[in-house]
Amino acid sequence: MQIRELSVPGAYELTPRQFGDPRGVFLEWFTAGSFAGAAGHAFGLEQANLSVSAAGVLRGVHFADIPPGQAKYVTCPKGAVLDVAVDIRVGSPTFGQWDSVLLDDVDRRAIYLPEGVGHAFMSLEDDSTVLYLCSSGYAPEREHGIHPLDPELGIEWPTTARDGSPLVPQLSAKDEVAPTLAQALAAGTLPDAGTVEAYVAGLRRRAHEDPTPA
């Protein structure tokens, strides 16, 4: 497993080794040891999600209140998506910055998004399938969003699908009315970098006290 930290601190791109033969391909898209080696703590799995999206579907930017937040470990076993991590931690040196990873059924990469980092993706092909491992369960009262087309964020979403056809962003009704980054900041819904850092430090401290993977 090759692991690279993104320009959004604490977020990682993970590229697995693939073993192919005439029967097909085998790979490990998540291993507790390699994850803990990068993040400094175990991944506490509480929920696993799957979504299927048409070309152009744009989901996010989503995040959850800290604590406990919701860290995500995401891959795309079928199709292709551009997956984006957004630093929305108020007080972070990289606040407002974003980075992206192409998740597809060729390189079969994964992305890890820690607590306090916004998550969004655009589907580049019909029926693109995304798998999410989540560190906490879905709780509507703790969930928030930022409009993925907010000019202040300036995310460079693809305009061409995998087959070369033009892409038109398709948002859910909820994401269509999501606030901008500035509006979310003014409303006080964004996570505080210090609070996030303290929470993650607690995870690492517990991992040091009990090194057995969860």
Backbone torsions as a table, in degrees:
resi	resn	phi	psi	omega
1	MET	NA	121.6	174.5
2	GLN	-95.3	131.3	-175.7
3	ILE	-124.5	131.7	-179.5
4	ARG	-132.6	126.8	176.6
5	GLU	-75.5	137.6	179.2
6	LEU	-81.2	175.7	178.3
7	SER	-72.6	-11.9	169.2
8	VAL	-90.7	107.5	-173.3
9	PRO	-55.8	135.7	179.5
10	GLY	91.6	-11.8	176.2
11	ALA	-98.1	142.5	-173.9
12	TYR	-133.9	146.3	167.0
13	GLU	-99.0	132.9	-177.8
14	LEU	-124.8	120.5	-178.3
15	THR	-112.4	114.7	-177.0
16	PRO	-82.0	158.7	169.0
17	ARG	-80.0	135.8	179.7
18	GLN	-111.6	137.6	-179.5
19	PHE	-118.6	109.0	-176.3
20	GLY	-113.0	151.7	172.1
21	ASP	-151.5	-177.6	-177.3
22	PRO	-57.5	-19.1	-179.7
23	ARG	-81.0	-24.4	-176.2
24	GLY	147.2	-144.6	-173.8
25	VAL	-135.5	143.9	173.1
26	PHE	-126.7	141.6	175.6
27	LEU	-156.8	160.4	174.2
28	GLU	-106.1	108.7	-176.2
29	TRP	-89.5	-10.6	171.9
30	PHE	-148.3	132.4	170.4
31	THR	-134.9	136.1	-175.9
32	ALA	-61.4	-39.6	-176.8
33	GLY	-65.8	-47.5	-179.2
34	SER	-67.3	-36.5	177.7
35	PHE	-64.2	-49.0	-178.6
36	ALA	-62.9	-33.5	178.3
37	GLY	-62.7	-33.1	179.4
38	ALA	-85.3	-49.0	-173.3
39	ALA	-83.2	-23.7	-178.8
40	GLY	87.2	6.0	178.3
41	HIS	-158.0	164.4	179.0
42	ALA	-73.9	159.1	174.0
43	PHE	-94.4	114.1	-178.9
44	GLY	-87.9	94.3	-176.3
45	LEU	-74.5	125.1	175.6
46	GLU	-122.6	-19.1	-178.6
47	GLN	-155.5	145.2	175.2
48	ALA	-125.3	127.2	-176.4
49	ASN	-116.6	157.1	174.6
50	LEU	-138.3	133.6	174.4
51	SER	-129.6	148.7	176.2
52	VAL	-123.7	129.0	-171.8
53	SER	-132.6	141.3	172.3
54	ALA	-73.1	161.9	177.0
55	ALA	-58.7	132.4	179.6
56	GLY	95.2	-14.9	178.8
57	VAL	-62.9	131.5	-177.5
58	LEU	-122.4	116.6	-177.2
59	ARG	-114.2	132.1	178.8
60	GLY	112.1	-175.5	8.1
61	VAL	-84.7	124.6	-175.5
62	HIS	-113.8	148.5	175.4
63	PHE	-159.1	166.9	-176.9
64	ALA	-128.9	155.5	179.3
65	ASP	-59.5	145.8	174.4
66	ILE	-109.7	131.7	-8.6
67	PRO	-80.5	165.1	-4.9
68	PRO	-90.9	-3.3	-174.6
69	GLY	67.0	-168.6	175.3
70	GLN	-151.2	100.2	173.6
71	ALA	-76.3	149.5	-177.4
72	LYS	-133.8	140.3	174.3
73	TYR	-121.2	113.8	-162.9
74	VAL	-125.1	140.6	173.1
75	THR	-144.1	168.1	-177.8
76	CYS	-129.6	95.1	-177.4
77	PRO	-75.4	-16.0	-179.4
78	LYS	-142.2	127.7	-179.0
79	GLY	88.2	-148.7	-177.5
80	ALA	-158.0	141.2	174.2
81	VAL	-139.5	150.0	167.4
82	LEU	-94.5	115.2	-176.0
83	ASP	-102.1	134.9	-171.3
84	VAL	-126.1	133.5	172.2
85	ALA	-106.0	132.7	-178.5
86	VAL	-123.1	127.2	177.8
87	ASP	-81.0	107.1	-179.7
88	ILE	-114.1	17.3	-178.9
89	ARG	-81.7	110.0	-176.2
90	VAL	-63.5	124.6	-177.3
91	GLY	99.7	-8.6	176.8
92	SER	-71.4	141.3	177.5
93	PRO	-60.3	-22.6	-179.6
94	THR	-109.5	24.9	-179.9
95	PHE	-54.4	132.5	178.3
96	GLY	86.5	-7.6	179.5
97	GLN	-87.1	158.5	-179.2
98	TRP	-138.4	160.4	174.4
99	ASP	-145.5	160.8	-174.4
100	SER	-137.2	157.8	175.7
101	VAL	-136.0	132.9	173.0
102	LEU	-80.3	117.6	175.6
103	LEU	-104.4	123.8	-178.7
104	ASP	-152.3	-179.8	-178.1
105	ASP	-92.7	20.6	174.7
106	VAL	-106.2	-65.1	178.6
107	ASP	-83.6	-21.5	175.5
108	ARG	55.7	42.2	177.1
109	ARG	-72.3	166.2	171.8
110	ALA	-128.6	162.5	173.9
111	ILE	-129.8	140.0	174.4
112	TYR	-110.1	127.9	178.6
113	LEU	-117.9	114.0	-176.6
114	PRO	-75.9	171.7	174.5
115	GLU	-54.7	137.5	177.6
116	GLY	88.7	-0.8	178.5
117	VAL	-109.1	132.5	179.6
118	GLY	-73.7	148.6	-177.1
119	HIS	-128.0	135.6	176.2
120	ALA	-152.2	157.0	172.2
121	PHE	-154.1	156.4	173.9
122	MET	-119.3	134.2	177.6
123	SER	-80.1	134.1	-178.1
124	LEU	-104.8	3.3	-178.2
125	GLU	-158.0	145.6	175.8
126	ASP	-57.9	141.6	177.3
127	ASP	65.9	24.3	173.9
128	SER	-63.8	130.1	-173.9
129	THR	-111.3	127.6	-177.8
130	VAL	-120.1	132.7	176.2
131	LEU	-109.4	133.5	179.0
132	TYR	-123.3	128.4	163.8
133	LEU	-95.3	129.9	-174.3
134	CYS	-121.0	139.6	-177.2
135	SER	-80.0	-12.5	176.6
136	SER	-146.8	159.4	-179.2
137	GLY	-77.5	164.3	179.8
138	TYR	-69.2	129.4	177.5
139	ALA	-136.8	100.6	-173.4
140	PRO	-52.7	-35.0	-177.0
141	GLU	-71.0	-14.6	-179.9
142	ARG	-105.4	-2.3	-174.6
143	GLU	-90.8	141.7	-180.0
144	HIS	-139.9	169.2	178.9
145	GLY	-147.0	161.0	172.6
146	ILE	-129.5	142.4	-177.3
147	HIS	-63.7	124.7	-175.7
148	PRO	-69.6	-15.0	178.8
149	LEU	-102.5	15.7	178.3
150	ASP	-58.0	120.2	-178.6
151	PRO	-59.7	-29.3	179.6
152	GLU	-65.3	-37.1	175.6
153	LEU	-69.2	-42.3	176.8
154	GLY	64.6	35.0	178.1
155	ILE	-66.4	130.7	-177.9
156	GLU	-89.0	83.7	-179.4
157	TRP	-74.2	144.2	179.3
158	PRO	-61.6	148.0	176.6
159	THR	-112.2	-2.6	-178.7
160	THR	-129.4	132.3	179.5
161	ALA	-75.1	175.2	-178.5
162	ARG	-61.7	-31.6	-179.1
163	ASP	-90.8	6.4	178.5
164	GLY	91.6	-5.5	179.8
165	SER	-78.8	156.5	-179.0
166	PRO	-69.4	145.7	177.8
167	LEU	-104.0	135.3	174.1
168	VAL	-117.6	120.0	-178.3
169	PRO	-58.5	132.8	176.6
170	GLN	-120.7	114.2	-177.6
171	LEU	-109.2	153.0	172.4
172	SER	-70.7	162.8	178.5
173	ALA	-59.9	-36.7	180.0
174	LYS	-67.0	-44.5	-179.1
175	ASP	-70.1	-29.4	179.1
176	GLU	-60.1	-33.1	-176.3
177	VAL	-104.9	12.5	178.5
178	ALA	-64.9	149.6	-179.8
179	PRO	-72.3	163.5	171.3
180	THR	-75.7	171.1	177.1
181	LEU	-59.5	-43.7	-179.6
182	ALA	-63.5	-39.1	179.5
183	GLN	-68.1	-40.4	178.2
184	ALA	-65.6	-38.1	177.5
185	LEU	-63.5	-45.1	-179.8
186	ALA	-65.0	-33.1	-179.1
187	ALA	-79.0	-11.6	178.7
188	GLY	77.0	22.1	-178.3
189	THR	-91.3	-12.4	-177.5
190	LEU	-77.1	147.9	179.2
191	PRO	-71.0	147.4	177.2
192	ASP	-87.4	132.9	-176.3
193	ALA	-59.2	-39.3	179.6
194	GLY	-65.2	-40.5	178.3
195	THR	-65.1	-42.4	178.7
196	VAL	-63.6	-44.8	-179.0
197	GLU	-61.2	-42.1	178.7
198	ALA	-64.4	-39.9	-179.8
199	TYR	-65.1	-46.6	-179.8
200	VAL	-67.0	-35.6	176.5
201	ALA	-61.2	-36.1	176.7
202	GLY	-64.7	-40.3	176.7
203	LEU	-61.6	-42.0	-179.5
204	ARG	-69.0	-36.9	178.3
205	ARG	-64.5	-42.8	178.5
206	ARG	-66.1	-35.9	178.2
207	ALA	-65.7	-35.2	178.6
208	HIS	-69.9	-37.1	-179.5
209	GLU	-72.5	-33.7	178.3
210	ASP	-133.6	90.2	-174.1
211	PRO	-73.1	-3.0	179.1
212	THR	-69.6	124.9	-179.8
213	PRO	-56.4	140.6	179.5
214	ALA	-69.5	NA	NA
